[in-house]
Amino acid sequence: MKMSPLLQLRVQALCAIVLTILFYILAVGMGLALIALPILEVLDAHRFHLQLAIFGFGGGVALLSGVWPRRNVFEAPGPRITAATQPQFFKELTRVAQATQQRLPDEVYVLPEVNAWVADIGRRRVLAVGLPLLHVLTVTQLRAVLAHEFGHYSGGDTRLGGFLYGARRGIGQAVSELSERRHLLRHPFRWYGNAFLRLTFALSRRQEFEADRMAAEVAGRDALIGGLEQVQRAALVYPQYWHGEAVPVLQEGYRVPLGEGFERFLRTPGVTTWLQTHLSQDVHLGRADPYDTHPPMAERVKAARRLRPRTAPEQDPSASTLVKPDALEEALLGFLVARPREQALQFVSWERVGQDMWGPLWREQLKEMRPHLQALTARTLPALLVKPDEWLALRMKLSKRNVDDNRTLAGAVWMLGMALADAAFQRGLTIEAQPGEAITLRRGEEQVEPFNLVQALVQGKLTAEAFVQATEAVGLADVPLG
């Protein structure tokens, strides 16, 4: 008779608990026995073997120190939000809690990443939700994500997860201690640890399927599938957005609308094309590795399609309508970027970030380099590139390095692009620096992408004639770059 998925989950959980208990009994018992060996030899046989003492004390101490309980200190992963600060979000959270017959979390945090998770910290229930999720999901899709997390509460996964996490850490520490001492017992304990990890990670993957089932019951199958696909898309490109678009602005003391910027980033043709290509190649949709905690997305979507569909709502606005985005982002950035009150981040819109930040920044960074660029123009730059010695000398000056490597080339290209961009800015062209798009300077119908132009020229993807023609079109061909 075939077991139901829920029964299989319970059996796996029971096996994991039994293996955990057996590990601690084995580790503690063997640790004490190893320490007792040289002591008993002295007491009974009245002799002392140094090698036996090293083997016994070394292995025993390693095992006991590895399994010795260590206190987990919870650190807030982001700013905490409450029903008072984000009432609409908590109304949705209450709705999901009622639908899953679970109590509300005691603490809710916002994350600076594409993720959501729950945990039991002592007697406290904790929920964390990534800010990007609120900008890539609809209200119903977010409901599915929250219901999935509440499914972990409902199934007891958070309580078991803390128990198993401690066991994994204990096994890992025991193996590590034994390996450092090159003790013979490291081999059987490594085997036990690998078997334990494979079983408990398989359990974690099955828990994800059960939590998905709960999400489909609460929000609907289509909302679950759509949410899974949106989360996957966002997770693939958010690091690029964060490090390439947001962090440079934050480092200069400015604050931009993070969620709005990510929405724009996802809509840009380059990002859209990259995602289509990447996902079509099934790079992240393969078979599960035995040590994966989550099933591959393809398996989750396939399993979700077998669930019963529900009627979708006629209107399904963005999940960002459930929060006060400005207050949420300000709190998140205050958590991430600790600054004195008098040095608070200055707000700037994406439409103004080029004019207000990049333009003045280019001028400041070019001060030291202007003597090296004074005699150079866009028209004479192509001729310089075909003179190896002169081009190498300029690269060394612009990149501030004493060796010729790829980094000096990248530094020089960036500095030349900056010089061309600054020349355009000083002559009245407006800087457009939208997320995911090339920096463009525009005046009416005239426009130029200085950084892309210089890079294409240096890489040989653009001819000297085409480069000069592009700069002539905006009146920059004969303007000194210094």
N, C-alpha and C positions, 0 to 999 in steps of 0.2 A: 504494500500500500504506500503510495507516494505521499510524503509529508507536505503540508502546506508551507508556503514561504515563511509565514510567521513562526510556525513550529521549527522549521530549519534554523531560523534566526535564534530562537531560544536554545536549541541544542548547541549551536556554535558558541553562544554566550556561556552556557554551562561548561563546555569543554575548556574555554578560555579561563574561566574562574578556577577550574580544577587544575589546569596546567600552572596557573599562577601560584596557587597554594603549594603544589608539589615542588615548584622551583624554590620557594622560600624554605620549605622543609629540607629540601636537598642541600641548598646552599648553606643554611645555618648549621644543619647537622654535620655536613662535610667540613665546614669551616672549623667547628669546635673539635671534630675528630682529628683534623690535621694539626691543630695547636696542641692537642693532648698527646699526640704520638711521641715527640721528643721528651715530654714531661714524664710519660709513663716509662719510657726507656730508662730514664735516670732513676726513677723511683723503684722499678722492678728489677732491672738488670744492672743498676749502678754503673752505667757507662753513658758516655755522651758522644754522639756522632754529629759532627758539624754539618755534613751534607743533609742528614735527616732533619736536623733542626731548621736549616734554611728552607728545605722543601715543606716541612710542616708549618712553621711559623709564617713563611712567605705566602703559601697558599691559603692558610686559614685567615690571616689578616686581610688578604686581598678579597676573599669571598665575603667576610663579615663587613668590611668597610664598603663593599659594593652594594650590599643589600640593606645597609643601615638606613633607616628612614630619614629623609631630608625634607625640611619644611618648604612647601611651595609658597612663594610670596607673589601675590597677584598685583600686577602693575596695570593701571588703566591704559588701554590701547589707544585711547583718544578722548576727546571731551565728552563728558556725560550730558545727556539730554533728559528732560523730564516732561511730564504732561503740561507743566506751566510754561515751558519754553517752546515746545512743539506740540500744541494740542491736537492738530489734525492727524499727525502721525500716530499719536497715542490712541486716538479714536480707532484708527485702522488696526493698530496693535491689539486693542481690546476686542475688536470684532474677530480677529484671528484666534485670540485666546479662547473666546467663547465657543467658536466653531470647533476647536480642537479639544475643548474641555480641559484646558490647562490654565493655571494662574499666570498672571503677568510677571515678566522678569522683575527682579528687584532693582536692577541697574541696566541702563541702556546706553551704549556708547556709539560714537561715529568713528569710522575708520577711514584713513586716507588711501584705500585700496579697493579693488573689485572683489569683495568678499563679504560673507556674512557667516556668523558662527554663534553658537550658544555654549554655555558651560555652567557647571555647578561649582561654585567656590564656597566650600563649607556648606552652609545652609542657604546661601544667596544664589539666586538665578541671575545669570548675566547674558545679555544679548548684545552683539556688536553688528552694525550694518555699515557697509561701505558707502561713502558719499557718492561715488560714481554710479552705483546702482540706482540711485534716485533719479539720475539723468538719462539712463539708457532703458529703464523699464517703465511700463505703464503701471497704473494703480493695480490692475488685476494681476499682472506679472509679479509685482512686488508682493502682493498678497500670497501668491504661490511660493515665493522665496521665504516669506515669514512663516507660512504654514509648514514648509519643509523643516525649518529650524524648530518649530514647536513640535513637529513629529519626533525629533530627537528627544525632547522632553518627555513626550507621551510614551515612547518606547523604552525609557530608562537609559538611553544611550549616554547621556551626560554623566550619570552616576557611574555607570560601568566604565565609561571612557576615562574618568579620573583614576579609577582603580587600575585599569590596564596601562595607562600612561606611567603610573608609578612602577608597575612591574617591568615595563619595557626599559625604563631608566635604570632600574635595579639590575636587570640582566646586562644591559650595556655597560654599566659601571663595573660589574663583576668581571665581565670579559675583558674590559679595558685594563683593570688592575692586574688580572692574571697575565695578560699579554705583555704588559710593561715588565713584569718579572720573568717573562718567557716560561711560565709554569706549564707543566704538562697538562694540567686540568683545563687550560684554556680551550683545548680542542673539543672535549665533550660539552662544555658550557657554550661554546660558539655554536655547535650543532643544535643544542637545545634552544638557544636564543633565536636562531634562524627559523626553526620549526614554530616557535611561539609567535614570531613576527608574521610569518605566512598565515597562520591561523587567525590571529587577531586582525590583521589587515583585510583578510577575506571577510571577517565579521563586519568590519567597518564598511566595506563595499556593500554588503547586504543591507546594512542599516540605512545606507543612502537610498537604496531602492524602496525600502519601506517608508522612509520620510517623503520620497517623491509621491508615493501612493497617497499619503496624507495630504500633500499639496494639491494633488489632482482632485481629491474629494472636496476640498475647501474652495479652491479657486477655479477648477476646471482643467481638463487635460490640455487644451490648447494654450491656456495661460502658462501652464508648467513648461510645455515644450518651447513656447516663444521666449519665456524667461531664461531657460537653459541656454538657448541659442544666443540670446543677447548678452548674457553674462560671459559666454565663451568669447564672443567677438570683442567685448570690452576688455576682457582680461588679457587678450593678446596684444593690444596696442596701448593700454593705459600707461605702462611704464615708459613708453616712448613719449607719450604726451606729457607725463609728469616731469621727466628729466629733461626733455628737449624744449618744452614750452613753458611750463609753470615754474620750475626751479630757477632758471636764469632770471626771471622777473622777481621772484622772491629774494634772490641773493642781492638784488639792487635796492631792496627796501620797498618794493611795490607789491600790491595785492590786486590780482585780477579775478574776475568771476570764474572760479574753477569749473563748476558744473557746466555753465554755459560754454566755456571754452572747449570742454571735452565733447559736448554735443557738436560743435562746429568742426572739431578735429575729425570726428567720425564721419562727417558728411563730405569731407574733401575728397576729390576724385582719386588722388594718390592713395589715401588710406583705404578707400572703398575698394579700389582695384587690388591692392595688396591683400586685403582680407579675403576677397573672392578667390584669388589665386591660392593663397595659403590654405584656406579651408577646403578648397576643391581637391587639394593634394592629400587630404586626410592626415596632415602632419600630426594633429593632436587627437585623432579619432581612432587610433589603433586598438589593439587588444590590451587588456589590463595586465600590468606587471604584477607579479605576486606580492610585491612590496608597496603597491599603490593603496592609498587610503580611500580613494574615490574611483568608481567605475569610469571607463572612457565615456565621453559625451555621447558617442554614437549608441552605446549600449543603453544609456539612460533614456535617450530619445526613443529608441526602439521599444523599450519596455513601456514608456509612457503612452505610446501610440496604441498599445493593447488595452489601455484603460478606457472606461466609458466616457464619451464626450458629454459636454454640457453646453447649454446655450450661452454664447458670449454676450456681454453687455453691449448695448447700442453705442454707448460712449465710454471710452477708456482713456482718460487723459494721462499725461505724464505723471509718474510718481513724485516728481518734484513739486507738484501742486499740493502735496501733503505736508510740506515743510516750509519754513521761512528760510529760504536759501542764504540770504545775506548773513543772518545771525548764525546760521549753522556753519558757514564757511569761515566767518570771522572767529568763531570758537575753535574750529579745527586748526586754523593757521596759528591762533594764539597758543594752542597746545604744541604744534610742531615747531614754531619759530619763536622761541622765548626772547622777548625784547623788553627793555624798560618802557614804561608807559609813554615817556616823552619821545621814544623812537619807534612808535607804532607804525606798522606798515601803511603806506599811503595807497589809497585805492586808485586804480586806473582801469578804464574800460579797454576792451580789446581793440576798439576803434582808435584809441588814443595812445596805446602802449608804444607804438612806433615813434610818434612825435614827442611824447613826454619822456620816454625812457631811452629807447635805442639811439635816437639822434644825439642827445647830450652825452650818452655813454661812448659813442664812437669818437666824438670830438675829444673827450678826455683820454681815451686809450691811445689815440693817434699822436698825442703831444710828443711823446718820446721818439716816435718813429718818423716824424715829418722830415728831419734832415736827410734821411736815407731815401725819401720819396720825392724830394723837391724837384729834381730834374726829370722825373718820370711822368708820362701822360698815358692815357689809354691808347693813343696812336703809336707810341714808341714801345709799349710793353711787349707786343708780340716779337719785335726784333730782339729784345733783351733775352727772351726765353730760348732763343737758338744760339746764345753765346754761353756755353756751359760755365766758364769761370765766373763771369759777371753775374749770372743767374744764381750760382751757388753762393757767391759772396752776399748777394742781396737776401737770399733765403736765411743765411746765418744771422744777418742783422735783424731781420723782421721776426724770426722765430725765437731769438734770444738763446740759441743753443750753439754748442761748439762741435757738434757732430752732425754728419749728414745722414739722416734717416727719414722714415716716412712722417715722423712727427714734425720735423722741421719744415717739410714740404707743406703739410696741412696748416701749420702755423702761418707760413708765408702767404699761402693762398687766402686764408681767412683775413689776414691783415690787408692784403691788396683789395679784396672785396670790400672790406670796411672803408678803405680809402676812397674807392669809387663811389660807395654808398654815401659817404660823408660829403663828397664833392657834389653829388646830386641834391642832397638835403640842403646844403648851403646855398644852392641856386634855386630854392623854392619848390622843389618836388616834395610831395607828401609821402611819408613812409607808411606802408601798409604791412603789418606783421600779424596776419591772422594765423590761428593755430593750424598746423598741418600744411600750410602753404608757404611758398618761397617768399622771402622778404622782397617786396616790390616798391619802387619809388615811382610816383605817378604825378603827371601834370596834364590835365585834360585828356587828350587822346594819346599823349606820350607816356611811355612807361619803360622801365628797365629793371631787370633782376640782377643786381651787381654781383652778388656772391655766386650765383649760378653761372653767370657769364665768365667770370674769372676762372672758376673751376673747370668749366668746359674748355676754355682756351688752354689751360695748363695741361689738361688730360688729352689734348689733341682731338677733342670731339667737336671743336668749333674752329674754323679757319681764321687766320689773322684778318682777312678781308671782312668776314662776317662779324667778327668782334668789333672792329673799328666802325663798321656800318651801324651796328646796334648802339654804340656810344655816340656816334654822330647824330643819330635820330633824336637824342635828348640833349644835344649840345655839350657833351662831356668829352669828346675825343681829344681836345687840345687843352683841357683843364689840368694844371699840375695836380698830382695826387698828394703832394706834400703840403 
